[in-house]
Amino acid sequence: MSAGLLGLLDDVAAIAKLAAASLDDVGAAAGRATAKAAGVVVDDTAVTPQYVHGVAAEREIPIVKKIAIGSIRNKVLIILPIALILSQWAPWLLTPILMLGGTYLAFEGAEKVWRRVRGHTDHEKPAAAVGPDAEKTLVSGAMRTDLILSAEIMVIALDEVADEPFFSRLVILLVVAFAITVIVYGVVALIVKMDDVGLSLARRSSATSRRVGRGLVSGMPKVLAVISVVGTVAMLWVGGHILLVGVDELGWHGPYEVVHHLEEVVAHAVPGVGGFLAWLVNTFFSALVGVVVGAVAVAVMHPFGSDDDPRDEAPAAAGSAGAGDGTTA
């Protein structure tokens, strides 16, 4: 009886070791997949704050929370099942789907540039003044953009673990989905609330705290304005990069080979910083592709679009919403 019990305990211990090893493997693979998608994570973090730029201070965190919940739904309920099914039975469809998303991102970025060029800022109202319907529109717009960025993140992560068994892929991608969402929207929440932190510090008795607080209050509107521009550029860059890589994977190698050749020339020509300069070359040409494709998409779609989209009004409203009245400038 005791020998049988010892044998059973040995079997349990062996199973536990295997389970621990599997968890370690999943954790390592999830870490690799997350690191591989880091570039898009940065873009996602840059894009999102523009959707709460100019929103009443008390609505910033609730809106970020809504977008974060929508992002989890995008990843877990839409992207993950489709990606797993396609990777199992129709992997050739992943690239065209990503390219459609890249075209949409390029369109979004080019449309924002087009609105600014046309001067659609003369009759805008602060986002805090346009009511719940505008808030729903802001959240919907952010979730549409998040869907595209999240799709690229998940597909990049999937490509990194394509050789794993199906169940392992599922667990790894779930870990990636939740980890990246927490990172992105945690950072976004910190960014949009830094002016409130500044106000709190400015009311303290310490001269150093007051000085830092005033610096945050006066500086954050400028930071948010820069982030809004970076977000627009990121849409063009990421969208163009998806398209550049996509056409190469579909068999048209010319454009990507030209860019790759220029990257190699720069990388070898400037030792030490060649890798960074090569990245800049890739980024420049990706953004150029995004601008061209986005401009074509705007030319086709603009007659059917609305010029009063509150998503684009929020950032421009910064100048009319002051920190002293409880809104984020």
C-alpha positions as CSV (number, residue, x, y, z in Angstrom):
1,M,0.0,0.0,0.0
2,S,2.8,2.4,1.0
3,A,4.8,1.5,-2.1
4,G,1.7,2.2,-4.3
5,L,1.3,5.5,-2.5
6,L,4.9,6.4,-3.1
7,G,4.6,5.5,-6.7
8,L,1.5,7.7,-7.1
9,L,3.4,10.6,-5.4
10,D,6.3,10.2,-7.8
11,D,3.9,10.3,-10.7
12,V,2.2,13.5,-9.3
13,A,5.6,15.1,-8.8
14,A,6.6,14.2,-12.4
15,I,3.4,15.7,-13.7
16,A,4.0,18.8,-11.6
17,K,7.5,19.2,-13.0
18,L,6.2,18.9,-16.5
19,A,3.4,21.5,-15.8
20,A,6.0,23.9,-14.3
21,A,8.3,23.4,-17.3
22,S,5.4,24.0,-19.6
23,L,4.5,27.2,-17.7
24,D,8.1,28.4,-17.9
25,D,8.1,27.7,-21.7
26,V,4.8,29.6,-22.1
27,G,6.1,32.5,-20.1
28,A,9.3,32.7,-22.1
29,A,7.5,32.5,-25.4
30,A,5.0,35.1,-24.2
31,G,7.9,37.4,-23.3
32,R,9.5,36.9,-26.7
33,A,6.3,37.5,-28.5
34,T,5.6,40.7,-26.5
35,A,9.1,42.0,-27.1
36,K,8.7,41.3,-30.9
37,A,5.6,43.5,-31.0
38,A,7.2,46.3,-28.9
39,G,7.3,48.7,-31.8
40,V,3.6,48.5,-32.4
41,V,3.0,48.8,-28.6
42,V,4.9,52.2,-28.7
43,D,2.7,53.3,-31.6
44,D,-0.5,52.2,-29.8
45,T,0.6,54.2,-26.7
46,A,1.3,57.3,-28.8
47,V,-2.0,57.1,-30.8
48,T,-4.4,56.6,-27.9
49,P,-3.9,59.8,-25.8
50,Q,-5.2,62.0,-28.6
51,Y,-8.7,60.6,-28.1
52,V,-8.9,62.2,-24.6
53,H,-7.0,65.4,-25.5
54,G,-9.4,68.2,-24.6
55,V,-11.8,66.0,-22.7
56,A,-13.1,67.1,-19.3
57,A,-10.7,66.0,-16.6
58,E,-13.2,63.8,-14.7
59,R,-14.0,61.9,-17.9
60,E,-10.4,61.1,-18.9
61,I,-9.9,57.9,-16.9
62,P,-13.4,56.6,-17.5
63,I,-12.8,57.0,-21.3
64,V,-9.4,55.3,-21.1
65,K,-11.0,52.5,-19.1
66,K,-13.7,52.1,-21.8
67,I,-11.1,52.0,-24.6
68,A,-9.0,49.5,-22.6
69,I,-12.0,47.2,-22.1
70,G,-12.8,47.5,-25.8
71,S,-9.2,46.7,-26.6
72,I,-9.4,43.4,-24.6
73,R,-12.6,42.6,-26.4
74,N,-10.9,43.3,-29.7
75,K,-8.0,41.0,-28.9
76,V,-9.7,38.2,-27.1
77,L,-13.1,38.0,-28.8
78,I,-12.3,39.1,-32.4
79,I,-8.6,38.9,-33.3
80,L,-7.5,35.9,-31.3
81,P,-10.1,33.4,-32.6
82,I,-9.7,34.6,-36.2
83,A,-5.9,34.5,-36.0
84,L,-5.8,31.0,-34.5
85,I,-8.3,29.7,-37.0
86,L,-6.6,31.2,-39.9
87,S,-3.1,30.2,-38.7
88,Q,-4.4,26.6,-38.4
89,W,-6.3,26.3,-41.7
90,A,-5.7,29.4,-43.9
91,P,-2.5,31.1,-43.0
92,W,-2.3,32.7,-46.4
93,L,-5.2,35.0,-45.5
94,L,-3.4,36.7,-42.6
95,T,-1.3,39.0,-44.7
96,P,-4.2,40.4,-46.9
97,I,-6.3,41.0,-43.8
98,L,-3.4,42.9,-42.1
99,M,-2.9,44.9,-45.3
100,L,-6.6,46.0,-45.2
101,G,-6.0,47.2,-41.7
102,G,-2.8,49.0,-42.7
103,T,-4.7,50.8,-45.4
104,Y,-7.3,51.9,-42.9
105,L,-4.6,53.2,-40.6
106,A,-3.0,55.1,-43.4
107,F,-6.4,56.6,-44.3
108,E,-7.0,57.6,-40.7
109,G,-3.6,59.4,-40.5
110,A,-4.0,61.1,-43.9
111,E,-7.5,62.2,-43.1
112,K,-6.3,63.9,-39.9
113,V,-3.6,65.7,-41.8
114,W,-6.1,66.7,-44.5
115,R,-8.5,68.2,-41.9
116,R,-5.7,70.2,-40.4
117,V,-4.5,71.4,-43.8
118,R,-8.1,72.5,-44.6
119,G,-8.3,74.3,-41.3
120,H,-11.2,72.5,-39.7
121,T,-10.5,74.1,-36.4
122,D,-12.4,77.4,-36.7
123,H,-15.7,76.3,-35.3
124,E,-14.7,73.5,-33.0
125,K,-16.0,73.1,-29.4
126,P,-14.1,71.7,-26.5
127,A,-14.7,67.9,-26.2
128,A,-16.0,68.5,-22.7
129,A,-18.9,70.6,-24.2
130,V,-20.2,68.3,-26.8
131,G,-21.9,65.7,-24.6
132,P,-22.3,61.9,-24.3
133,D,-22.8,61.3,-28.0
134,A,-19.4,62.8,-28.8
135,E,-17.8,60.7,-26.0
136,K,-19.3,57.5,-27.6
137,T,-17.9,58.6,-31.0
138,L,-14.4,59.2,-29.4
139,V,-14.4,55.7,-27.8
140,S,-15.7,54.1,-31.1
141,G,-12.9,55.8,-33.1
142,A,-10.3,54.8,-30.6
143,M,-11.5,51.2,-30.6
144,R,-11.5,51.1,-34.4
145,T,-7.9,52.2,-34.5
146,D,-7.0,49.9,-31.6
147,L,-8.5,47.0,-33.6
148,I,-5.9,47.5,-36.4
149,L,-3.0,48.0,-34.0
150,S,-4.0,45.1,-31.9
151,A,-4.4,42.9,-35.0
152,E,-0.8,43.7,-35.9
153,I,0.4,43.0,-32.4
154,M,-1.3,39.7,-32.2
155,V,-0.2,38.6,-35.7
156,I,3.4,39.5,-34.9
157,A,3.1,37.6,-31.6
158,L,1.5,34.6,-33.4
159,D,4.3,34.6,-36.0
160,E,6.8,34.3,-33.1
161,V,5.2,31.2,-31.6
162,A,3.9,29.7,-34.9
163,D,5.7,26.4,-34.1
164,E,4.1,25.9,-30.7
165,P,1.2,23.5,-30.3
166,F,-2.3,24.9,-30.7
167,F,-3.1,25.1,-26.9
168,S,0.3,26.7,-26.1
169,R,-0.3,29.3,-28.8
170,L,-3.7,30.1,-27.3
171,V,-2.3,30.5,-23.8
172,I,0.6,32.6,-25.0
173,L,-1.5,34.9,-27.1
174,L,-3.9,35.4,-24.2
175,V,-1.0,36.4,-22.0
176,V,0.3,38.8,-24.6
177,A,-3.2,40.3,-25.1
178,F,-3.7,41.1,-21.4
179,A,-0.1,42.1,-20.7
180,I,0.1,44.5,-23.7
181,T,-3.3,46.1,-22.9
182,V,-2.4,46.7,-19.3
183,I,1.0,48.2,-20.3
184,V,-0.4,50.5,-23.1
185,Y,-3.5,51.8,-21.2
186,G,-1.7,52.0,-17.9
187,V,0.9,54.3,-19.5
188,V,-1.9,56.3,-21.3
189,A,-3.7,56.8,-18.0
190,L,-0.5,58.1,-16.4
191,I,0.1,60.5,-19.3
192,V,-3.4,62.0,-19.3
193,K,-3.5,62.5,-15.5
194,M,0.0,64.0,-15.1
195,D,-1.5,67.5,-15.1
196,D,-3.7,66.6,-12.2
197,V,-0.6,65.3,-10.4
198,G,1.0,68.6,-11.1
199,L,-2.0,70.5,-9.6
200,S,-1.7,68.4,-6.5
201,L,2.0,69.1,-6.1
202,A,1.5,72.8,-6.8
203,R,-0.7,73.0,-3.7
204,R,1.9,71.5,-1.3
205,S,3.9,73.6,1.1
206,S,7.3,72.4,-0.3
207,A,8.8,74.9,-2.7
208,T,10.3,72.1,-4.7
209,S,7.0,70.3,-5.0
210,R,5.2,73.5,-6.1
211,R,7.9,74.2,-8.7
212,V,7.6,70.6,-10.1
213,G,3.8,70.9,-10.0
214,R,3.7,74.1,-11.9
215,G,6.1,72.7,-14.5
216,L,3.9,69.7,-15.0
217,V,0.7,71.8,-15.3
218,S,2.3,74.2,-17.8
219,G,4.2,71.4,-19.7
220,M,1.6,68.7,-20.1
221,P,-0.6,70.5,-22.7
222,K,2.5,70.8,-24.9
223,V,3.4,67.1,-24.3
224,L,-0.2,66.1,-25.2
225,A,-0.1,68.2,-28.3
226,V,3.2,66.6,-29.3
227,I,1.7,63.1,-28.6
228,S,-1.3,64.0,-30.8
229,V,1.1,64.7,-33.7
230,V,3.1,61.6,-32.9
231,G,-0.1,59.5,-32.9
232,T,-1.0,60.8,-36.4
233,V,2.5,60.1,-37.7
234,A,2.4,56.6,-36.1
235,M,-0.8,55.8,-38.0
236,L,0.9,56.6,-41.3
237,W,4.1,54.8,-40.3
238,V,2.6,51.6,-39.0
239,G,0.0,51.5,-41.8
240,G,2.7,52.0,-44.4
241,H,5.0,49.4,-42.8
242,I,2.2,46.8,-42.9
243,L,1.7,47.5,-46.6
244,L,5.4,47.5,-47.4
245,V,6.0,44.1,-45.7
246,G,2.6,42.8,-47.0
247,V,3.4,43.3,-50.7
248,D,6.7,41.6,-50.2
249,E,5.1,38.6,-48.6
250,L,2.6,38.4,-51.5
251,G,5.3,38.3,-54.1
252,W,6.0,41.9,-55.1
253,H,9.5,42.1,-53.7
254,G,10.7,45.3,-55.4
255,P,9.7,48.0,-52.9
256,Y,10.8,46.2,-49.8
257,E,14.1,45.1,-51.4
258,V,14.9,48.8,-52.3
259,V,14.2,49.9,-48.7
260,H,16.1,46.9,-47.3
261,H,19.1,47.7,-49.5
262,L,19.1,51.3,-48.4
263,E,19.0,50.1,-44.8
264,E,22.1,47.9,-45.3
265,V,24.0,50.8,-47.0
266,V,23.3,53.1,-44.1
267,A,24.0,50.5,-41.4
268,H,27.4,49.7,-42.9
269,A,28.3,53.3,-43.8
270,V,28.0,54.7,-40.2
271,P,29.5,52.4,-37.6
272,G,28.0,52.6,-34.1
273,V,24.7,54.3,-35.0
274,G,24.2,52.5,-38.3
275,G,21.5,50.3,-36.8
276,F,19.5,53.3,-35.6
277,L,19.9,55.1,-38.9
278,A,18.8,51.9,-40.8
279,W,15.6,51.9,-38.6
280,L,15.1,55.6,-39.5
281,V,15.3,54.7,-43.2
282,N,12.7,52.0,-42.8
283,T,10.5,54.3,-40.8
284,F,10.8,57.1,-43.4
285,F,9.8,54.9,-46.3
286,S,7.1,53.2,-44.4
287,A,5.6,56.6,-43.5
288,L,6.0,57.7,-47.2
289,V,4.0,54.6,-48.3
290,G,1.4,55.4,-45.6
291,V,1.1,59.0,-46.8
292,V,0.7,58.0,-50.5
293,V,-1.9,55.2,-49.8
294,G,-3.7,57.3,-47.2
295,A,-3.9,60.3,-49.6
296,V,-5.5,58.0,-52.3
297,A,-7.9,56.6,-49.7
298,V,-8.9,60.1,-48.5
299,A,-9.4,61.2,-52.2
300,V,-11.8,58.3,-52.7
301,M,-13.6,58.4,-49.3
302,H,-13.6,62.1,-48.4
303,P,-16.7,63.1,-50.3
304,F,-18.6,60.5,-48.2
305,G,-17.1,61.5,-44.9
306,S,-18.2,64.0,-42.3
307,D,-16.2,67.1,-41.5
308,D,-17.6,67.3,-38.0
309,D,-16.0,64.1,-36.5
310,P,-15.5,64.9,-32.8
311,R,-12.5,62.5,-32.8
312,D,-10.6,65.2,-34.7
313,E,-12.0,68.1,-32.7
314,A,-10.8,66.9,-29.3
315,P,-7.0,67.5,-29.9
316,A,-7.6,70.9,-31.5
317,A,-9.8,72.0,-28.5
318,A,-6.7,72.0,-26.2
319,G,-6.2,75.7,-26.6
320,S,-9.7,76.5,-25.4
321,A,-9.7,74.1,-22.4
322,G,-7.6,75.4,-19.5
323,A,-6.2,73.4,-16.6
324,G,-7.7,75.9,-14.2
325,D,-11.2,75.0,-15.1
326,G,-10.8,71.3,-14.6
327,T,-10.1,70.3,-18.2
328,T,-7.0,69.0,-19.8
329,A,-5.6,71.5,-22.2
